[in-house]
């Protein structure tokens, strides 16, 4: 076994072990508090509801561990057996080594590699989520969603992949820099296009109906300087009982989207606080900051691709034919499968930055509402209705959570 394969096996084992250790720490910590509702939560959740959230966390954690082990085995088999190289070689014989042929090879290989994960996706939806009353989807809708996603991915991804392959030959040694610029421009377009054109293919997104709630929310937008054109309501209940709200787009294309489940679960004041939080993300510049971070990450990714493109030692290690060393596709395939072994260890950094933004948006909402109570009550409602883990292990939450825990957010909200 060569050095590259040894490094791959070690990274795979380290990631798997670290993930399982974190999961077990979190599970043990949650179960240690399962017999009684912790003091901070006693005034909004009773013991049966709290224990249901503990059961949900335990079920998700055990499912996640099994899924992670399964994914690691699939990844090891695909790469160590030379199966990935074999699939690439077979598809290349069928579709050729030309620009459009190789783009198709890359796209189809990605589909084949996603197939082993479908049973777990199905089980998560129709067994785990169904068991706890969250799943509202049907098997037909689940299947249609997969087909729609595939078609949308092909329409958008296939030309983009072809353009990337074209740049390797047309732009010379600095193709990766041009590739980054194209990819970043595409990301900016998608920030606007995704909520406007793609999300409606899966969910209805309609302007909020006229009434007291809409008047109240638009008044909040006006006094916080948001100047919203519309607030959209998404039929999230079509697929899940989970509730959420999010901000999409920028400039005059900005949109705030509320799940219909959220509107059903909260009173007007709580919804106003949630909207204030989302407006806070916009007013505090979190969207452009995230775009800059994404751009830097993409630039680093393309720089690595530029270094690896044509590197015989890299593609040889995973059994690719040496004659394909001038091809970008083998490197892209390997990068797609291996990058998670590295980015996993960067999760705490991105999570910490995201949590900082959440604290800032919470503080903005507190000032906009004139009190911390509306947002605090809204957060409690979200955690209760979504069966969120109320007692995560600190190490686990610091590593994985993009949002602070409920206790952390309430403590920060009450600080003067």
N, C-alpha and C positions, 0 to 999 in steps of 0.2 A: 504494500500500500504506500503510495507516494505522500509527500509532505502535505500537499493540498488536501487530499482526502482525510489525512489524519487531523488536520486543522478543522475540516468540516465536521467530522465525527465528534471532536471535542466540543466545538461550539454548539452543536446540536444537543449533546448531552447536558452541557452546562445550562443552556436555556431551558430545557425540559425540567431539569432538577430544580433550578431556581424558581420556575413557575409553580411547580408542585409544592415546594416548600412554602412559598408565599400563600398558596391556596390553603394548605393544611394549617398554617399559623392563623389565617383568617377564620377558617372553619372552627378551629378549637376555641378561638377568642369569642366567636359568636355564640357557640353552644354553651360556653361558660356563663353567659348572661341570659340563657334561654328560660330559666325557671320563673323569673320575675321581671316585670317591666322595669327597666332602669329609671331612676328618679327623674331625669330630665324629660322623660317621655310620658309620664303617668297621666298628665292632664289632657292628652289628646289621643291616646291609644290604649285599649284594654288588653288584658292578657291573651285572650284567644286570637285577636288580630295581630298582636306582637309575635306570638308563637307561629302564626302563619307566615309572617315575614321571615322568621328564622328558618322555617321549613323550606321556603322558597330559595333563600340564600344557600342552604345546604344542598338542595336539589341542583341548583345552577352550578355550584362549585364542583360537585361530584361529576356532573355531566361535562363540565369544562375540563376536568382532569382527564377523563376518558378520551375526550375529543383531542386534547393536546397530545396524549400518548399515541393515538391513532394517526394524527397528522405527522408526528415525528417519524413513525414507522413508514408511512407512505413516502415522505420526503427521502428517507434513507434508502428505501427500495428503489425509488425512481432514479436517484443519482448514483448510488453505489453499484447498481446492476447494469448501468449503461442504458436503461430504458428511455431516459430523456433523449439521449443521443440517437437511439434507434427510432423513436417517434419522429424526431426532426429529420433524420435521413429518409424515412419512408415518405413523409409529407413532401419533402423537397423533391423526391423522385416523381411524385404525382403532379406537383404544381410548379416545379422548376426553381431555379436560383435567381430569376429576375426580380426586379423591384416589387411588382405586384404579387408575384408568386411567393416571395419570402414574407411579405406582409401577411398574406393569407396563411402561410405556414405558422407564423407567430400567433396569429389570432386563433387558429384551430387547435394548436398545441395548448394554448391557455384554456380552451374549453375542455379538452381531454383531461387536463390536470385538475380541473375544478370538479369533475364528475365524482371522485371518491368522497367529496365533502357533502354531496346532496343528501345521502341518508341521514346525516347528523342534522342538517338544516331542517329536513322534514320532521325528524324526531323532536327537535327543539320546539317547532311550531305546534305540531299536532299531539304531542305527548306532554312535554314539560309545561309549555305555556297553557295548554288546554287544561291540564290538571289544576292549575291555580286560577283558572277563570279569565285569563288574559286573551287567549286566542279567539278572534272573531272571523278569521279567514276560513275559506273552504279549500278543499284539495284542488278544485278547478281553478280558483283564483290564484292559489300558490303556483300552479303549473303555468297559468297565463302570465303571471308576473315574471317567471323565469324566461319564458319565450320573449316577452317584451324587452326585458333587460338584455337578452342576447341580441335582439334586432337593433336596439338603440346602441349597444356597444359596437356592433358591426358598422352601422352607419357613421358613427363618430370615430371609432377607433381605427378602422381599417385604413382610411385615407391618412390619418395621422401617423400610423406606423409606416406606411409607404413613404411619406414625406421624410420621416426620420432616417429610413434606410437610404433614401435619395441623397440626403445631406452628407452621408459618409463618403460617397464618391464625389460629390460636387463641391464640398467645402474644404476638403483636404484635412490636415492634422487637427484643425480647430473645428471640426464638424460638431464636436460635443458642445461647444459654446453656442453655435447656431442652433443646435438641437435644444439647448436650454431656453434660448430666446423664443423659439417657436412654442415650446411646451409651456413656458410661462405666459405667453400671449394667449394660448389656448385656455389656461387656467383662469385668466381674467375674464375671458369671454364666457366661460362656464359659470362663473360666479353670478353673472346676470342671466344667462340662458337656462341654467338648470332649474331654478324655481319658476321661470316663466314658461318654459316649453317642455321640459322633460318630466318634472314632478307631476304636472297635470295629466300625463299619460297613465299615471298610476293612481292618483288621488284627485278628487274634486277639490278645487280651491276656489271658494266663492267669497266675495266681499261680505263682511258682516252685515246682518240685517239691521235696518233702521230700528232705533229704539233707545231706551235709556242707557243701556250698556255701551252702545256705539258712541252716543253723545259723550258719555263719561270718559271713554278711552281717547276720543279725539281731543277732548278738552285737556287731558293729560299731555297728549302729544304737543298741543299748542303751547302750553305753559312751560314745557321742557325744551322748546325750540326744535322739535323733531320735524314738524311739517309733513306729517304722513299723508299720502294720497289715498291709501286704502289699508285696511287691516283684513287679512284673509283668514277664513276659517277652513281648515282641512278636515276631511272626513277620515280621521285616523281610526275611528271606531269600525271602519270597514274591515280592518285587519287585526286590530289589537285593542285591548282595554287600557293600555298604558297611555298616559297623557304627557303632553310636552308643549313647549312653545319655542320658536327659534326665529332668528333674524337672518335674512338672505339679501344678497345684492348690495349695491352701494350707489351713491349719488341719487339721481332721480328714479333709479330702478330699485331702490331699497324697498323691502317688504317685510312686514312682521306677520308671522303665521301662527295662529293658535289652533291646537287640536280641538275638535268638537268635544272630545272627552274632557278636556281641561275646562271648557265652558260649562259643561254639565256638573263638574265636581266642585267648582269654586263660586263664591259669591262675588258680586261686582267689585267690591273693595280689594279682594284678593287678586282678582284678574287685573285690576288696575296696577297693583304692586308688581305682578309678573311682567306686565307691559313696561312699567318703569324700569325694571331690571334690564329688559331687552334694549330699551332706548339708551340705557346707560352704556351698554357695549358700543353703541354707535357714537354717542357723544364723547366718549372717552378715547375714541380712536382705536379700539381693539381690532376692528376689521382690517384696516390697513396694516396694523402691526402683525397680525396673523398672516397676511399676504406676504409681507416682507420675510417673515420666518419661513414660510413655505418656499419663497423664491430662493433663499439661501440654502435650504435643504435640497431643493431641486438642482441648484448649481453644483453642490457637492456630489449629488448622485450622478450628474452628467460628467463631472470631472473624473469620477471613478470609472464610469463607462468608457470614457475616452482613453483612460490608462489601460483598461482591460481589453479594449477592442483590438483584435489581432494578436493578443498575448497567447502564444502557443502553449505555454506552461499551464495556463488556466483552463482552456478548453480541452487540452490533451488529458488533463487529470480526470475529466468526467467523460472520457471516451468519445469525444467528438472527432470526426474525420479531420486530419490535418489540412486537407484541401479546402476546408471551410473556414480557415483562420482569418480570411479577409472578409468574412461575413459578420455582420453585426448581430444577427438573430441568435446564434448560439450564446453569445455573451448576454444578450437581453434575457433569454430564457433562464440562464444560470443566475443572473442578477435578481430576477423576479423571485426565484425560489430561495436564494441565499440571503437576501438583504435583511429579512426578518431576524436572522440570527444575530445581527449587529444592532439593528434599530431597537430591538427589545430592551437593550441596556440603556438606551437613551430615553425610555419612557418616563422615568422620574423627572427629567429636566423639562420635557414638554408638559407633563402633568402639573408641575410646580408653577410654570408660567401661566397655564390656563387657570389654575386656582387663584392666582394673583388677580387675574382679570375678573373672576367671579366675585371676589371680595370687593373690588372697586365698583362693579356694577351693582352689588348689593347696597353699598354705601350711597351710591347715586339714587337708588330707589328709595332708600330711607329718607334722604333729603327731599326728594320729589313728593313723597307721601306725607312728610311732616312727622313721621313716626316709624319705628322699626316694626311695630306690631302687624300691619297688613302683610308685609313680605314674610315675616316670621310665620304667620298663620298659613300663608300660601305654601311655604316650604314644607311645613308640617303636613299639609293636605297632600302635597305631591309625594312625600315619602310614604305616607300612610296608604294612599291609593295605589301606588306602584310597588308596594311591599318591599321598599328599599331596605338595604342593610343599615340598621341604625347603630350598630356597634362593630364596625370593621376594625381589624387590627391596624394600629397606626402605620406599621411598615407596609402593609398591603395597600392601604389607602394612599399613602405617599407615593407608592410606586405606580399604581394604576389609575387612581381617581383624577379625572379632569376637573371635578368640582369638590370643594371642601365638604366634610361631613356636616350633617345637620347641626350637631353641637358646636362645631367650629364656626359655622356661619351665624348661628344665633349669638354666640359670644362676641363675634366681631360686630354684628349689628347693634349690640347693646353698648358697645364702647362709645364714649362721647367723642 
